[in-house]
């Protein structure tokens, strides 16, 4: 993982974003399980929903179809987040990959020398979530993107998360909002996206793509436990609740601006553990996947087995990896820019070439 640096032209913008983020996180209070909630303040009159009128384009990398009702590895997190957003008054439109696209990064379909058919096909939400957005202008409409002429089928190649955002912002979302969405959200992903994993995350690739269009964007992921018996308890609901709190606080601070790109990870809190707090964090250097290749292959080639191993040791201070490990909710600011200053020795070499 590269060591990020901030160019002078971006420093004021990122500093201002950091101030707004700090203020918003202070407002997005998280109550630990079992703790006493503060006494509610008297309410003089019924207030509008916190996110009333906010136009949200929602996507993910786990697919638009929500096929895995048991474990939620295939879109459940998206529907839980959609429900929470609509309950808070947001107008939500879902445009997401047709099928699972974990690890797709910011990959986009390229036409090469001939046009490529890409279909945006309506998806019927799972029955448990069918009526969640019925009262909103867009009715929480859900669409999946496949790379084929209509109709998309079980064997149709899927568009990537970046494809979904690209086609929505360039063309499709205008059917619902002529001026486009106010915000792009990606998630809630099944499993955390922290450290070096960000470079390969489809969930994060979607918000980086939105950033290219100048639309503020936030990625949300829910940590998956290593104990398979606990997989059904991935904290989708808690992540969605925090998402609403964070977006509400950012909106109040007028911080949903074009340069905003955030990555948020909510911890899985096991029995006997306590949820921490929302914290600003930096992207860690390590990968929590610990991908390992088993077996030996000769020089003539052969087959390895790819398995997930132990996470690598984190060496960066204030890393999102260590924050999540202590059950905090790391919120990381991204800039979507892979550029960095040229090392002086390399600059001299380039200058000497003819």
N, C-alpha and C positions, 0 to 999 in steps of 0.2 A: 504494500500500500504506500502510495507516495506521501510525502510530508507536504500538507497544504500550505500555501502562503497567500497573503492578501496583498494585491497590488494597491498602490496609493490611490488610484482612481476609484477603487471599490471600498476602501477603508471607511469613509464617512457613511456610505450607504449601509454597510454591514454593522457599523457601530450604532447607527440609529435603529436598525432592525433589532439589534441586541437589547437596546433599552426598552423597546416596545414589547419584545418577547418576555423580558424579565417582569415587566409590569403585568402582562397578561397571565403569566404563570402564577404570579402572586394572587391574581384573582381567581384562577382555576383551582380552588382549594380541593384537596382530596382527603376525605375522612377515612381513617384506618378502620378495618373491620372491628366492630365492637366498641368503637369510640362514641362518645356522646355528641350528637349533632348540636350546633348552636341553636339557641331559641329563635324561632322565626320572628322577623320584624313585623309590626302591624302593617297591613296593606290597606291603603285608603281606597283604591279602586282596582278593578281587574286590569292587569297589564297585558300588553300584546305578547305573544310568544317570543322567546328570546331571539329566534332566528327568522322572524316573520319577514317575508319578502326576499330573503337571501336565495339567490339562484345557484344551486350546487350541482355540478357535474360530478357524478360518482363513478369510479371505476375500480378495478382490482387486477390481480394476476391469477386469481383462483377460479375464474370464469363467472359468467353472468347467470348460470343456470341453477346453482345451488343444489346439485344432485346428491351430495353426500349429507343427508340429514343427520346421520349418526355422529360423525366426527367433525363435520364442518370443514373438511379439507378442500371443498369444491364450491366455495361461494357463500357459505353460511354467514361468514363475518360481514360480507357486503350487505346482506339483508338485515342483519341486526343493526348495522350502522344506518342504513336507509330508514329503518323504523324510528330510530332515535332522532334523526335529523327532521323527519316529517313531523314527529310529535312536538318538536321545538319550533315548528312553523316554517321550516325551509321548504323551498320548491325544488325537488330532487329529480334529476334525470340520470338514469343509469345507462352508460355505454361502456361495455367491458368485453374482454375476450370471450369467444364462444366456448372455449374449453381451457383446461388448466395450462397456465403459462409461467409457472414458477421458474425463476432463474433466467427469464428472458431479457433481463436488463432493459436497455432502451432500444432494443432491436426493432427496426421498422421494415415492413415489406417494401421491396424495391421493384419497380416495373421493368428495369432493364431496357430493352429495345422494343418492348411491346406492352400494351396496356394489360394490367392485371385486374381481374374482377374481385371486388371486395363488397361483401353484403352486410348491411346492418339489419338484423332480423329481430322482430319482436319476440320477447321471451315472457312466458307466463310465470309470475313469481310462484314459489312454493306456497301451498295452501295456507300455511301458518302466517305468511306475510302478505297475503294477497290484498288485504284492505288497509294496509298501514298508511298509505298516502292518498287515500281516495278523495280527500277534501282539498288537495293542493292543485294549483293550475295545471301542472304537468302530470298529475295523478301518479307520480312516482314511476313513470313509464320505464321499462327495462328492455334493453336491446343488447344482443350479442353480435360480435363482429367476426366473420369468417372470411377466409381468402378463397373465394369461389363465387360463381354466379349463384343466385338464389335457386333453391332454398339451402340453408345450412343444414347439415345432417350430422349424425353421430360419427361419420368418418371424414367430415370436411375439415381441412386444415384451419386452425384458428388464427385470427389476428392476434398480435401481441398487445400488451397493455399500451405501449407507445402508439401502435396502430389505432387503438380505440380512441385515445385522446386526440391523435392527429386528425382522424376522420370526423370526430365530433366537433372539434374547434374550427376546422376548416370549412365544414359543410353541414353536418347533420344537426347540430344543436340549434342552428338558426331556425329550424322548423318550430322550435319551442320558444327560443329567446333570440330575437333578431340581433340584439347587441351582445349575445354570448353570455356565458355564466359569470357570476361574481367570483367563484371559487371552484377549484378542482380538488376533490378528495380521492385518495386511493386507499382501499382497504375495506374492512379491516382484514389484514393478511393473517392467514393461519401460520403462525410461527414468527419469531422475531427477525428483524432486519437491522443488524448492528455491525459495527466494525467494518472489516474489509468486505463483508458480504454485500454491503451497499452497492459496490461496483457491479454486481451481477443481479441485483434484485429487480424483478419486474414491477413490484409495488413502487419502488423508488424511481425506476425508469419512467413510470407514468407521470410523476410530478415534475421530473426534470424536463420531460417533453412539454408539459403545460407551461413551465417557466420560459421555454423558447418562444411562446406566444404572448408572454407578458401577463399571464394569469396567475394570481397567487395560488399556491398548491401545498397540500399537506398529506403526507403518507402516514397511515396508522397500521401498526402491527401488534398482534397479541402473542406473547411468548407461549410456545408449546412446551409442555413438560417432557422430560426424558422418560418418565414412567408411562408406558403405553396405557396403563389402566386409567390414567388421569387425562388422557387426550380429550374425552368428551367435555372436560371442564376448562378448556381453553377460555380465557376471560374475554370473550367477545362483548358481552353486555357491559362489563366494567370499562372496556376500551371505548365503546360507543358513548357511554355516559361522560367519560373524560373528554372525548372529542367534542361533544356539544359544549361542555364547559369552556374548553380552550377556544373554540371558534367564537363563542359568545363574548369571551373576554377580549379577544383580538379585535372583534368587530366594534366593541365599545371604545377601544383605544384607536380606532381608525387605522389598524395595523394590517388589514387585509389589502396590501398593496402589491404592485406588479413584481417587486423584487423578492417577495416572501416565498421561500421554499423550506419546509420543515419536515423532519422525520421523527416520528413519535413511536415509542415502544412501551407497551404496558406489560408489567411482569405477571407471571403466573405465581400466585401466592398459595403455597401449600399449607397443609394442616400444621398449626402451631406457629406459622409465620405471620408477619405483619406487613401490610402494604406501606411503603415509604411515601415519598412526596415527589412532586414534579420538580425536575432539576434541569438546568441547562447543561448540556454535555457536548463534548467534541467527538467526532468520528474516531473510533478506536482503530488501532493498527492490526489487531488480531482478527481471526475468523472463528466464530463460535461453532462452525460446522465440523472443523477438524477432518476434512475429507482426506481419506487415505486409500491408496491403491494396494490391494493384496495380490499375492502370488508373484512368481518370477516369470519374466518373458524373455526369451532369447533374442539375439540380434536380428533374427529373421522375422520377428514379430510374434504376436500372440494375444491372449485375452487376459486382462486384469479384472479384478472385482473392485468396484468402487463402494466404499462404506463410509459412514460418518463415525468419526472418532472423538477423542477428547478435545475440547476447545484449546486453542493455543493460549499461551500466557500473554496477558496484555501488558504493554510497556508504556503506554501513553497515559499521562495524568488526565484526570477528569474525563475519562473515556465513557462512551455510552455502554460499552460492554461491562465495565465494572459497576456502573450505576444500576444497570438492569440486574446484575448478580446480587446486589444488596436490596432488591425489590423496590427501588425507586423507579420513577417514570422518566427516562431520559428523553429530552426534547432537543434535537440537534438542528442547527441552521445549516442549510446547504446553499451553494451558489450556482450549481450546474455548470461550472467553468472548470475544465481540466487544464487550463493554462497555468503556467508558473514562470517566474523569471529564469532566463537561460543561465546555467552555470558559466562562470567567467572563462574557464578553460575550454569549454565547448564553444562558446562565443568566439574565442580567438581562433579555434580550428576552422569554424565556418567562414570567418572573415578572411582566412588565408587561402581558401579554395578558389579556384578559377574555373 
